[in-house]
Amino acid sequence: MSGHEVEPEHEEHGSSPMVHIIGPLAAIAATWAIRRAMSAGYRGISGSKPPEAQDPSVSWTRALLWTAVTASTAACVEVAIYRYLNSRSSKN
């Protein structure tokens, strides 16, 4: 070893402990709200309920597409929440 200190890749860059408490709760609530809104939008546009992965009458394609859309949207919302909370905690 060269004796140099190596900075960890995933170091917490000044995030507040409150972000670790509020973040997951906000992400859960936002994900729930987004999924409900997306389901309502799907029903409004298509006139039927969104496909459910466990329903054997739903094709693989429809089930996978709906899962991909809802999961990616939820992930984007979670990133936005954590970014927002981290930006707010760094200003304090």
C-alpha positions in Angstrom: 0.0 0.0 0.0 1.1 3.5 -0.7 -0.1 4.9 2.6 -2.5 7.3 0.9 -6.0 7.7 2.2 -8.7 6.5 -0.2 -12.0 8.3 0.0 -15.0 5.9 0.0 -17.0 6.1 -3.2 -20.4 6.3 -1.4 -19.5 8.7 1.3 -22.4 10.7 2.7 -21.8 14.2 1.4 -23.2 16.3 4.2 -26.7 14.8 4.3 -28.6 15.4 7.4 -29.8 12.5 9.6 -33.3 13.9 9.1 -33.0 13.1 5.4 -32.5 9.4 6.4 -35.7 9.6 8.4 -37.9 11.8 6.3 -36.7 10.6 2.9 -38.0 7.1 3.0 -41.4 8.2 4.4 -41.7 10.9 1.8 -40.7 8.4 -0.9 -43.3 5.9 0.2 -46.1 8.5 0.3 -45.1 10.0 -3.0 -44.9 6.5 -4.7 -48.3 5.6 -3.4 -49.8 8.9 -4.7 -48.0 8.6 -8.1 -49.2 5.0 -8.5 -52.8 6.0 -7.7 -52.6 8.9 -10.1 -51.2 6.7 -12.8 -53.9 4.1 -12.3 -56.6 6.7 -12.5 -55.0 8.1 -15.6 -54.9 4.6 -17.2 -58.5 4.0 -16.3 -59.5 7.4 -17.7 -57.7 6.9 -21.0 -58.3 3.2 -21.6 -61.6 2.7 -19.8 -60.3 -0.3 -17.9 -58.2 -0.9 -14.8 -54.4 -1.1 -15.2 -52.9 -4.6 -15.8 -52.0 -6.6 -12.7 -48.9 -8.8 -12.9 -50.6 -11.6 -11.0 -53.6 -11.7 -13.3 -53.2 -14.7 -15.7 -55.5 -13.1 -18.3 -53.1 -10.2 -18.8 -50.5 -10.7 -21.5 -46.8 -10.7 -20.5 -46.3 -7.7 -22.7 -48.9 -5.5 -21.1 -47.9 -6.6 -17.6 -44.2 -5.9 -18.2 -44.8 -2.6 -19.9 -47.1 -1.4 -17.1 -44.6 -2.6 -14.5 -41.7 -0.9 -16.3 -43.6 2.4 -16.6 -44.8 2.5 -12.9 -41.5 1.3 -11.5 -39.4 3.8 -13.5 -41.7 6.7 -12.6 -41.6 5.7 -8.9 -37.8 5.6 -9.1 -37.6 9.0 -10.7 -39.9 10.4 -8.0 -37.7 8.9 -5.3 -34.6 10.4 -6.8 -36.3 13.8 -6.9 -37.4 13.6 -3.3 -33.9 12.6 -2.0 -32.3 15.3 -4.2 -34.7 17.9 -2.9 -34.3 16.9 0.8 -30.5 16.9 0.5 -30.5 20.3 -1.1 -32.7 21.6 1.7 -30.6 20.1 4.4 -27.4 21.5 3.0 -28.8 25.0 3.0 -29.5 24.8 6.8 
